[in-house]
Structure formats: C-alpha cells, structure tokens
C-alpha cells in the first residue's frame, strides 16, 4: 500500500497538537494528527480539566461547611467521592469528544496509533487497531508531551503510592495523605484532599512552597495552607517508604532531621519527563537537551522540516504555551507574514489551589537579578469591596515595574479568582503597556479587578484605598 501523504503531520493530539492541526487546516494545508491514546492529551483527560472539576466540587463543599458565614443554613453537609470523580471524568469525556468534532469539522485526518520516524519525512505508524502503515509529510511537528517523573523506590503502585492519574480517580478518601512536591500539580491535589477533610502533609525539596512563584506570594500561600490545616515540610525529601497492610510509612529527611509519617496514601508530584523515547529521533538530526527537544523561537528543530511544540520542548509545561506554540509554528510553515515568536516572559501561570495563585513575567528577585531598578506595588484583598462581599478577603496583588521606563515587568497574585484576573496583565505585557496606560484605564466597580489598578497606583505612591 502506498504511504498516506500530507502537507503536515502532527505527532500527538494534545492541546498543542490538535490546535496546530486545526490552524494548519485553516491555512489550507492537508493535515493529519497521529494520537496513540486520547485526543486532548494529558490536559483534557488526566490534567488541567479533570483536576479543575475535582477542585470545584471541593470548593463548593468547603463553602457549604462555612454556610453560616453567609447567613445560610446547611444541615449535615457531605460528599460522595465516587460521584465527584464521576463528574470529573464526565467533564473530560465531553471535552475530548469536542476535540474530535473540531478536527473532523476542519477536515483533519486522525490516525490512531504510535508514530516513529523512518526518516525526516516518513513515519512508521503502529496502528491501535492492529497492523501498521507509512505516512509521509512535507512537515512534521512533534507534540508528544511529557509524563510524570518517577523517583527510584517511589514508583506509583496504584494502591499506596499514587501518580496524578491515581489521584484523579481515588478509590478511597485517605484520612492521612503525604504529597511529595509543591508545584502546581502537588499543591492542587493537596488543596483538593485537604478541603475534603484529609490530614495532608506536603513535602517540598526547596525552601518554600510553589517555589517558581514570587517569594512574597509563596510566603502568603504557605501561611494560608497551614491555617487551613496542612502541614508543610520544606527543605525536605522522602528517603524511603515502607508499605504495610493498609498504610504506608513515609521516611522524610527534613534538612538533616528524620521525620516519619504513617499515611494512607502518598502522591508523587515531582516534575515531568519529556516523551522523546521510541520516536526514532536518532534517525534524524534533532538535538536534545536534558531530554527535551531543542527548538528556535519559531519551534524549528535542527532538522529543517521537523518541529516540536509543548511539553516535549521544556518549561514552562503549560497547555496554553503548547497551543500558542502550535499556532506560531504552523503559521511560520504556511508562510504567514509577521509571525511573532514566542515570548516566554509573557506566558501567564495559574495554580488552582485554595487560595488561587497566578503570575506573569519576572518575580521581584529575578527582576533585580536582571539588573532592573524597580518599583513595586501591592494591594490586599482586604481593601477591596467585592472581595469582602464575596467572603474572600485573603490575598494580594503585586506588580513590578521598571523605574526607568515604566514597563510592567511582572505581576503576581494570590486570592479568589486570580487565575481569571491575570490575563489582564498578560494583555498589558503583550502590548508593552506602561504604568501610565494602566493608571489611565477605567476599572469597573465593584470588581476584584480594581485591585489590579490599585496595585499599579501603589507602585507609584498613588494608591487611593490603601
């Protein structure tokens, strides 16, 4: 059988891959996506979306248990863990089906199977239904994503030690839980189980939780988590585990001191590893750096017709980064004029713990390290009418400006709905907005967004409500 031939083939149907394929089809390229598991990738099926569905259930339950604070009465608030999980899986299934519809609508060919390079223009595909076929393309995009990092001796076993997959479909509600890693994945699961009543301990190797965030935000987050009942162990690592009949004993080295915890379950959330194995990359001229594919600002690899986008190319490991890279890459391939390269400093990051955390651009420390003379503004949720009315007075918005030019260098938030607010600063950074532009913008009242305005004003000693 003659090989199937396309202008563009994308390996991987995650948030980077399927978006790239749709944009390619819009630009008139004959396009195929090769996916070995689920359209939508980890994000829709085992990451971004189902975790948010779980967290929403936990947030509603948390609010129910504090109904009296709102003048309401709720008797015997409770939850059904399996019903919560069922809802989460239903949300994922709905969105994954939506991706299939979008690809079909845009006349993108979907090939179910696992691809491997035979040469720079040819892929051997082991089909999911059995058998194999060859696919050729003028251009090939690698969008194979990443998987959870596994530490020796702490491999997920599906019972006592969970990866994010087991944590998304828990078979039981743990009374005592240890979460290893306080990045976005770890702290979101810690929040979920903590809000449902578990005794949660978070183990973090660095000297603070959510360590990629601004230090001031990290400190506020830890204080809030501990207030909610979480135990936070920083400068700590799990040295070993001993599995019993019904529990697991976790041995923790806390800055040279041994701590042991008897827990029902342990969740591993210590980073990810790029999916570059078994792709046949050794047959083509694609360079790797610490397991990730090396690309230029337009996502081109060192092999002229091969590209890579998303988690397989390295940090930040975010779905929206992958999608945007897919669009940039395809538009460059199609010859679209004035394609803007990716600016990683303009990519917002969001963590959906309780309270939420969001940021874009440089932290205060990194701005100083980069040699900027800066102005810093802050505004507390406690000074905002909408936050108080919502019963969410805990949090802060922090902005960082170049003192010389007024350029917005970074913005950092903690509190209710900040994952929705952050895009305002994301747009500002993309437009190279100055403090004057933000000061002259009218923010509606009463809204949480008013704090964004006040934080800017505060950086220039002009705050009106602080």
VEXDREN-2710 file (C-alpha; in Angstrom, 1 decimal):
% VEXDREN-2710
k/r/px/py/pz
1/UNK/0.0/0.0/0.0
2/UNK/1.3/3.4/-0.9
3/UNK/2.1/5.7/2.1
4/UNK/-0.5/8.3/3.1
5/UNK/0.9/11.7/2.2
6/UNK/0.1/15.1/3.8
7/UNK/1.5/18.6/3.9
8/UNK/1.7/18.4/7.7
9/UNK/1.6/15.6/10.2
10/UNK/1.4/16.3/13.9
11/UNK/2.5/13.5/16.3
12/UNK/0.3/13.9/19.4
13/UNK/-3.2/15.2/19.8
14/UNK/-2.9/17.2/23.0
15/UNK/-3.5/20.9/23.4
16/UNK/-0.5/21.8/21.3
17/UNK/-1.0/19.1/18.6
18/UNK/-4.7/19.4/17.9
19/UNK/-4.6/23.3/17.9
20/UNK/-1.6/23.2/15.5
21/UNK/-3.6/20.8/13.2
22/UNK/-6.7/22.9/13.2
23/UNK/-4.7/26.1/12.4
24/UNK/-2.9/24.2/9.6
25/UNK/-6.2/23.1/8.1
26/UNK/-7.5/26.7/8.3
27/UNK/-4.4/27.8/6.3
28/UNK/-5.1/25.2/3.6
29/UNK/-2.6/22.5/4.5
30/UNK/-3.6/18.9/4.2
31/UNK/-3.1/17.8/7.8
32/UNK/-3.1/14.6/9.9
33/UNK/-2.8/14.0/13.7
34/UNK/-1.4/10.8/15.0
35/UNK/-2.5/10.0/18.5
36/UNK/-1.8/6.8/20.5
37/UNK/-4.2/7.3/23.4
38/UNK/-6.7/10.2/23.8
39/UNK/-7.4/13.3/21.8
40/UNK/-6.9/16.3/24.1
41/UNK/-3.8/14.7/25.6
42/UNK/-3.0/14.7/29.3
43/UNK/-4.5/18.2/29.7
44/UNK/-8.1/17.3/28.8
45/UNK/-8.0/13.7/30.0
46/UNK/-5.7/13.5/33.0
47/UNK/-4.6/17.0/33.9
48/UNK/-5.8/20.6/33.6
49/UNK/-9.5/19.9/33.1
50/UNK/-10.4/17.0/35.4
51/UNK/-8.4/18.5/38.3
52/UNK/-10.4/21.7/38.0
53/UNK/-13.6/19.7/38.1
54/UNK/-12.4/17.9/41.3
55/UNK/-11.4/21.2/42.8
56/UNK/-14.7/22.9/42.0
57/UNK/-16.5/20.1/43.9
58/UNK/-14.2/20.6/46.9
59/UNK/-14.6/24.4/46.8
60/UNK/-18.4/24.0/46.8
61/UNK/-18.2/21.6/49.7
62/UNK/-15.9/23.9/51.6
63/UNK/-18.3/26.8/51.1
64/UNK/-21.2/24.6/52.3
65/UNK/-19.3/23.9/55.5
66/UNK/-19.0/27.6/56.0
67/UNK/-22.6/28.5/55.1
68/UNK/-23.2/30.2/58.4
69/UNK/-20.6/32.9/57.3
70/UNK/-23.1/33.9/54.6
71/UNK/-26.2/33.8/56.7
72/UNK/-27.2/30.4/55.3
73/UNK/-28.1/27.1/56.9
74/UNK/-26.8/23.7/55.6
75/UNK/-27.5/20.6/57.6
76/UNK/-25.1/17.7/57.5
77/UNK/-23.0/18.8/54.5
78/UNK/-21.4/15.7/53.0
79/UNK/-19.9/14.4/49.8
80/UNK/-19.7/11.2/47.7
81/UNK/-16.2/10.8/46.5
82/UNK/-17.1/8.4/43.6
83/UNK/-19.8/10.9/42.4
84/UNK/-17.2/13.7/42.5
85/UNK/-14.8/11.5/40.4
86/UNK/-17.6/10.5/38.0
87/UNK/-18.4/14.2/37.4
88/UNK/-14.8/14.9/36.7
89/UNK/-14.5/12.1/34.2
90/UNK/-17.7/13.2/32.5
91/UNK/-16.3/16.7/32.0
92/UNK/-13.1/15.3/30.5
93/UNK/-15.0/13.0/28.2
94/UNK/-17.2/15.8/27.0
95/UNK/-14.2/18.0/26.1
96/UNK/-12.2/15.1/24.5
97/UNK/-15.2/14.4/22.3
98/UNK/-15.4/18.1/21.4
99/UNK/-11.8/17.9/20.1
100/UNK/-12.7/15.0/17.9
101/UNK/-15.6/17.1/16.5
102/UNK/-13.3/20.1/15.8
103/UNK/-10.8/18.0/14.0
104/UNK/-13.5/16.4/11.8
105/UNK/-15.1/19.8/11.2
106/UNK/-11.7/21.1/9.9
107/UNK/-11.1/18.0/7.8
108/UNK/-8.1/16.9/9.8
109/UNK/-7.3/13.2/9.4
110/UNK/-7.0/11.4/12.7
111/UNK/-4.8/8.3/12.8
112/UNK/-5.0/6.2/15.9
113/UNK/-1.6/4.8/16.6
114/UNK/2.0/5.3/17.7
115/UNK/4.4/7.0/15.3
116/UNK/8.2/6.6/14.8
117/UNK/10.5/8.4/12.3
118/UNK/11.8/6.2/9.5
119/UNK/13.4/9.3/8.0
120/UNK/12.9/13.0/8.3
121/UNK/9.8/12.9/6.0
122/UNK/8.4/9.4/6.8
123/UNK/6.7/7.9/9.8
124/UNK/6.0/4.3/10.6
125/UNK/2.7/4.1/12.5
126/UNK/1.8/1.1/14.6
127/UNK/-2.0/1.3/14.4
128/UNK/-4.0/0.9/17.6
129/UNK/-6.4/-1.4/15.8
130/UNK/-3.6/-3.6/14.7
131/UNK/-1.1/-3.6/11.8
132/UNK/0.9/-0.6/10.6
133/UNK/1.1/2.0/7.8
134/UNK/3.5/4.5/6.5
135/UNK/2.8/8.3/6.5
136/UNK/4.8/10.9/4.7
137/UNK/4.7/14.7/5.1
138/UNK/6.5/17.8/3.9
139/UNK/6.5/19.0/7.5
140/UNK/6.2/17.0/10.8
141/UNK/5.5/18.5/14.3
142/UNK/6.4/16.5/17.4
143/UNK/3.9/17.3/20.1
144/UNK/4.2/14.2/22.3
145/UNK/4.1/15.9/25.6
146/UNK/5.5/14.6/28.9
147/UNK/4.8/12.2/31.7
148/UNK/5.2/12.3/35.5
149/UNK/8.8/11.9/36.8
150/UNK/9.3/8.7/38.8
151/UNK/11.9/8.5/41.6
152/UNK/13.6/5.2/42.3
153/UNK/11.9/3.4/45.2
154/UNK/8.9/5.7/45.0
155/UNK/7.3/4.2/41.9
156/UNK/3.5/4.5/41.8
157/UNK/1.9/1.2/42.6
158/UNK/-1.7/2.1/42.1
159/UNK/-2.5/1.4/45.8
160/UNK/-0.3/3.2/48.3
161/UNK/1.7/5.4/46.0
162/UNK/-0.3/7.5/43.5
163/UNK/0.7/9.4/40.5
164/UNK/-1.6/12.2/39.2
165/UNK/-3.7/9.5/37.4
166/UNK/-4.5/7.5/40.5
167/UNK/-5.1/10.8/42.4
168/UNK/-7.7/11.8/39.8
169/UNK/-9.7/8.6/40.3
170/UNK/-9.1/7.8/44.0
171/UNK/-10.6/4.5/45.2
172/UNK/-10.8/5.8/48.7
173/UNK/-10.7/9.0/50.7
174/UNK/-7.4/9.0/52.6
175/UNK/-7.5/10.1/56.2
176/UNK/-3.8/10.9/56.1
177/UNK/-2.1/11.9/52.9
178/UNK/1.5/12.8/52.0
179/UNK/2.1/14.9/48.9
180/UNK/5.6/15.0/47.6
181/UNK/6.2/18.2/45.6
182/UNK/4.5/21.6/46.0
183/UNK/4.5/22.7/42.4
184/UNK/1.1/23.3/40.7
185/UNK/0.2/19.6/40.5
186/UNK/1.1/18.7/44.0
187/UNK/-0.4/21.7/45.7
188/UNK/-3.7/21.4/43.8
189/UNK/-4.1/17.8/44.9
190/UNK/-3.1/18.8/48.4
191/UNK/-5.8/21.5/48.4
192/UNK/-8.5/19.1/47.0
193/UNK/-8.0/16.4/49.6
194/UNK/-7.4/19.0/52.4
195/UNK/-10.8/20.7/51.7
196/UNK/-12.5/17.3/51.8
197/UNK/-11.1/16.7/55.3
198/UNK/-7.9/14.7/54.8
199/UNK/-4.9/15.3/57.1
200/UNK/-2.4/16.5/54.4
201/UNK/1.4/16.9/54.7
202/UNK/3.3/18.5/51.8
203/UNK/6.9/17.6/51.4
204/UNK/9.0/20.2/49.3
205/UNK/12.7/19.9/48.5
206/UNK/13.1/23.7/48.1
207/UNK/13.0/26.2/50.9
208/UNK/9.4/27.3/50.1
209/UNK/6.2/26.1/48.6
210/UNK/5.2/26.8/45.0
211/UNK/8.9/27.7/44.5
212/UNK/8.6/29.1/41.0
213/UNK/6.4/32.0/42.3
214/UNK/7.4/35.3/43.8
215/UNK/8.8/34.7/47.3
216/UNK/6.3/37.0/48.9
217/UNK/3.4/35.1/47.3
218/UNK/4.9/31.8/48.4
219/UNK/5.1/33.0/52.0
220/UNK/1.4/34.1/51.9
221/UNK/0.4/30.8/50.3
222/UNK/2.2/28.7/53.0
223/UNK/0.6/30.8/55.8
224/UNK/-2.8/30.2/54.2
225/UNK/-2.3/26.5/53.7
226/UNK/-1.1/26.0/57.3
227/UNK/-4.1/28.0/58.5
228/UNK/-6.3/25.5/56.7
229/UNK/-4.6/22.6/58.5
230/UNK/-2.0/21.5/56.0
231/UNK/1.5/20.6/57.3
232/UNK/4.3/22.0/55.2
233/UNK/7.8/20.5/55.3
234/UNK/10.3/22.5/53.3
235/UNK/13.9/21.6/52.7
236/UNK/12.7/18.1/52.8
237/UNK/12.7/14.9/50.8
238/UNK/11.3/11.4/51.1
239/UNK/14.2/9.0/51.7
240/UNK/12.2/5.8/51.6
241/UNK/8.8/4.2/52.2
242/UNK/7.7/1.0/53.9
243/UNK/4.4/-0.5/52.8
244/UNK/2.2/-2.1/55.4
245/UNK/-1.1/-3.9/55.1
246/UNK/-3.3/-0.8/55.0
247/UNK/-0.9/2.1/55.3
248/UNK/2.5/3.3/54.1
249/UNK/5.2/4.6/56.4
250/UNK/7.0/7.6/54.9
251/UNK/10.5/8.4/56.0
252/UNK/11.4/12.1/55.4
253/UNK/14.7/13.8/55.6
254/UNK/13.9/17.4/56.8
255/UNK/17.1/19.4/56.5
256/UNK/19.1/16.6/58.1
257/UNK/16.4/15.5/60.6
258/UNK/14.4/12.3/60.1
259/UNK/10.6/12.6/60.3
260/UNK/8.3/9.6/59.8
261/UNK/4.6/9.7/58.9
262/UNK/2.1/6.8/58.8
263/UNK/-0.1/7.7/55.9
264/UNK/-3.0/6.0/54.0
265/UNK/-1.6/7.3/50.6
266/UNK/1.3/9.2/49.1
267/UNK/1.1/11.3/45.9
268/UNK/4.2/11.8/43.9
269/UNK/4.3/15.2/42.1
270/UNK/8.0/15.9/41.5
271/UNK/8.1/17.2/37.9
272/UNK/7.8/15.7/34.5
273/UNK/9.9/13.9/31.8
274/UNK/9.6/14.6/28.1
275/UNK/8.2/11.9/25.9
276/UNK/11.1/11.6/23.4
277/UNK/11.7/7.8/23.6
278/UNK/10.7/5.4/20.8
279/UNK/10.2/8.2/18.3
280/UNK/13.1/7.3/16.1
281/UNK/14.7/10.7/16.8
282/UNK/18.2/9.0/16.5
283/UNK/17.5/8.6/12.7
284/UNK/17.1/12.3/12.1
285/UNK/19.0/15.5/13.1
286/UNK/17.1/16.5/16.2
287/UNK/19.0/17.7/19.2
288/UNK/18.0/17.1/22.8
289/UNK/18.9/19.0/25.9
290/UNK/18.3/17.1/29.2
291/UNK/15.7/15.0/27.5
292/UNK/13.8/17.9/25.8
293/UNK/13.8/18.7/22.1
294/UNK/15.8/21.9/21.3
295/UNK/14.0/24.4/19.1
296/UNK/14.4/28.0/18.0
297/UNK/11.9/30.8/18.6
298/UNK/9.6/29.5/15.8
299/UNK/9.8/25.9/17.1
300/UNK/12.1/24.7/14.4
301/UNK/14.4/21.8/15.3
302/UNK/17.9/21.3/13.8
303/UNK/16.1/19.1/11.1
304/UNK/14.7/21.6/8.6
305/UNK/11.3/20.1/8.1
306/UNK/10.8/18.8/11.7
307/UNK/9.4/21.0/14.5
308/UNK/8.5/20.5/18.2
309/UNK/5.9/22.2/20.5
310/UNK/4.6/21.9/24.0
311/UNK/5.9/20.0/27.0
312/UNK/8.4/18.0/24.9
313/UNK/10.4/21.2/24.3
314/UNK/10.7/22.1/28.0
315/UNK/9.5/24.7/30.5
316/UNK/7.1/26.2/31.2
317/UNK/5.0/23.0/31.0
318/UNK/1.6/24.6/30.3
319/UNK/-1.2/23.8/27.9
320/UNK/-1.7/27.3/26.8
321/UNK/2.0/27.6/25.9
322/UNK/1.7/24.5/23.8
323/UNK/-1.3/25.8/22.0
324/UNK/0.3/29.1/21.2
325/UNK/3.5/27.4/20.1
326/UNK/1.4/25.3/17.7
327/UNK/-0.1/28.4/16.1
328/UNK/3.3/30.1/15.8
329/UNK/4.9/27.0/14.3
330/UNK/2.1/26.4/11.7
331/UNK/1.9/30.0/10.6
332/UNK/5.6/30.1/10.0
333/UNK/5.4/26.9/8.0
334/UNK/2.5/28.3/5.9
335/UNK/4.4/31.5/5.2
336/UNK/2.1/33.8/7.1
337/UNK/3.7/37.3/7.3
338/UNK/4.8/38.9/10.5
339/UNK/4.6/35.8/12.7
340/UNK/5.6/36.8/16.3
341/UNK/7.9/34.5/18.1
342/UNK/7.0/33.1/21.5
343/UNK/8.0/35.3/24.4
344/UNK/8.0/33.0/27.4
345/UNK/8.0/36.0/29.8
346/UNK/4.5/36.8/28.6
347/UNK/3.1/33.4/29.4
348/UNK/0.8/33.5/32.5
349/UNK/1.0/30.7/35.0
350/UNK/-2.0/29.6/37.1
351/UNK/-2.3/27.3/40.1
352/UNK/-5.8/26.4/41.2
353/UNK/-5.2/25.6/44.9
354/UNK/-7.1/27.4/47.6
355/UNK/-6.4/30.3/47.6
356/UNK/-5.6/30.5/43.9
357/UNK/-2.2/31.7/42.6
358/UNK/-1.4/33.4/39.3
359/UNK/1.6/35.2/37.8
360/UNK/3.1/36.6/34.6
361/UNK/6.6/37.9/34.0
362/UNK/9.5/38.4/36.3
363/UNK/9.4/37.9/40.1
364/UNK/10.9/40.7/42.2
365/UNK/14.0/38.7/42.8
366/UNK/14.5/37.9/39.1
367/UNK/13.9/41.5/38.1
368/UNK/16.6/42.6/40.5
369/UNK/19.0/39.8/39.3
370/UNK/18.4/41.0/35.7
371/UNK/19.7/44.5/36.7
372/UNK/16.4/46.4/36.8
373/UNK/15.9/49.3/39.1
374/UNK/12.3/48.6/40.1
375/UNK/9.1/50.0/41.6
376/UNK/6.8/47.5/43.4
377/UNK/3.1/47.9/44.1
378/UNK/0.9/45.9/46.3
379/UNK/-2.8/45.8/47.2
380/UNK/-4.5/43.5/49.7
381/UNK/-7.8/41.8/49.0
382/UNK/-8.9/43.2/52.4
383/UNK/-9.1/46.6/50.9
384/UNK/-11.5/45.6/48.1
385/UNK/-15.2/45.8/48.5
386/UNK/-16.0/42.9/46.1
387/UNK/-13.6/40.6/47.9
388/UNK/-15.2/41.4/51.2
389/UNK/-18.7/40.9/49.8
390/UNK/-17.6/37.5/48.4
391/UNK/-16.3/36.5/51.8
392/UNK/-12.8/36.2/50.3
393/UNK/-10.7/38.9/52.0
394/UNK/-7.5/36.9/51.9
395/UNK/-5.0/37.7/49.2
396/UNK/-2.8/40.2/47.5
397/UNK/-1.9/41.6/44.0
398/UNK/1.7/42.6/43.4
399/UNK/3.1/44.5/40.4
400/UNK/6.7/45.2/39.4
401/UNK/7.8/48.0/37.1
402/UNK/11.0/49.2/35.5
403/UNK/11.6/52.5/37.3
404/UNK/13.3/54.0/34.3
405/UNK/10.7/53.2/31.6
406/UNK/7.5/52.3/33.4
407/UNK/7.5/48.9/31.7
408/UNK/5.4/46.2/33.5
409/UNK/8.0/43.5/34.3
410/UNK/5.8/41.2/36.3
411/UNK/2.6/40.7/38.2
412/UNK/1.9/38.2/41.0
413/UNK/-1.4/37.3/42.7
414/UNK/-2.9/35.2/45.4
415/UNK/-6.5/35.0/46.3
416/UNK/-10.0/34.4/44.9
417/UNK/-10.3/34.1/41.1
418/UNK/-6.8/35.4/40.4
419/UNK/-6.5/32.8/37.7
420/UNK/-9.1/34.8/35.8
421/UNK/-7.6/38.2/36.6
422/UNK/-4.1/37.5/35.5
423/UNK/-4.9/37.7/31.8
424/UNK/-5.4/41.5/32.2
425/UNK/-1.7/41.8/33.0
426/UNK/-0.9/39.3/30.3
427/UNK/-2.5/41.5/27.7
428/UNK/-0.7/44.5/29.2
429/UNK/2.7/42.8/28.8
430/UNK/2.0/41.7/25.2
431/UNK/1.1/45.3/24.4
432/UNK/4.2/46.6/26.2
433/UNK/2.0/48.6/28.5
434/UNK/3.5/51.2/30.9
435/UNK/2.3/52.2/34.3
436/UNK/0.7/55.3/32.7
437/UNK/-1.5/53.1/30.4
438/UNK/-2.7/51.1/33.4
439/UNK/-3.4/54.1/35.5
440/UNK/-5.5/55.7/32.8
441/UNK/-7.5/52.5/32.3
442/UNK/-11.0/52.6/33.9
443/UNK/-11.7/49.5/36.0
444/UNK/-15.3/48.7/36.8
445/UNK/-16.7/48.9/40.4
446/UNK/-17.3/46.8/42.3
447/UNK/-14.9/44.1/41.0
448/UNK/-11.8/42.2/42.0
449/UNK/-10.1/43.8/39.0
450/UNK/-10.0/47.1/40.8
451/UNK/-7.1/45.7/42.9
452/UNK/-5.1/45.4/39.7
453/UNK/-5.5/49.2/39.3
454/UNK/-4.7/49.9/42.9
455/UNK/-1.6/47.8/42.9
456/UNK/-0.2/49.9/40.0
457/UNK/-1.1/53.1/41.7
458/UNK/0.6/51.8/44.9
459/UNK/3.8/51.2/43.0
460/UNK/3.9/55.0/42.3
461/UNK/2.7/56.1/45.7
462/UNK/-0.8/57.0/44.4
463/UNK/-3.0/54.3/45.9
464/UNK/-6.4/55.6/46.7
465/UNK/-7.7/52.8/49.0
466/UNK/-4.6/51.6/50.8
END
